[in-house]
Amino acid sequence: MVDVIARHVDTESEAQALLDNSPINELRDLRIECDQESLLISGRVCCFYHKQVAQETIRNVADGLRVVNSVLVD
């Protein structure tokens, strides 16, 4: 169980780092949360394209977790 929690913390940190280092400024303001089943992306962006880019950016590190995109488009 401890290994699973540690792995999810690592996954959350890695996903957040990907967004924090994105060339798209808006993605740097998004937040990642991880639970036992999913990675949740939250925050606001100006267009649907950026919402999709955020989702695809973290999909590669999701490590079997479901990606939940709760980003709002203004």
BELKAQUI-V406026 format. One record per backbone hydrogen bond with DSSP energy under -1.0 kcal/mol. CO is the residue of the C=O (numbers start at 1). NH is the residue of the N-H. Records with the same first field share a line. If there is no record, write none. Layout:
CO = NH + NH
//
This chain:
1 = 5
2 = 6
3 = 7
4 = 8
5 = 9
6 = 10
7 = 11
8 = 12
9 = 13
10 = 14
11 = 15
12 = 16
13 = 17
14 = 18
15 = 19
16 = 20
17 = 21
19 = 22
24 = 27
25 = 28
26 = 29
27 = 30
31 = 42
33 = 40
37 = 66
38 = 35
39 = 68
40 = 33
41 = 70
42 = 31
43 = 72
45 = 74
47 = 51
48 = 52
49 = 53
50 = 54
51 = 55
52 = 56
53 = 57
54 = 58
55 = 59
58 = 61
59 = 62
62 = 65
66 = 39
68 = 41
72 = 45
//
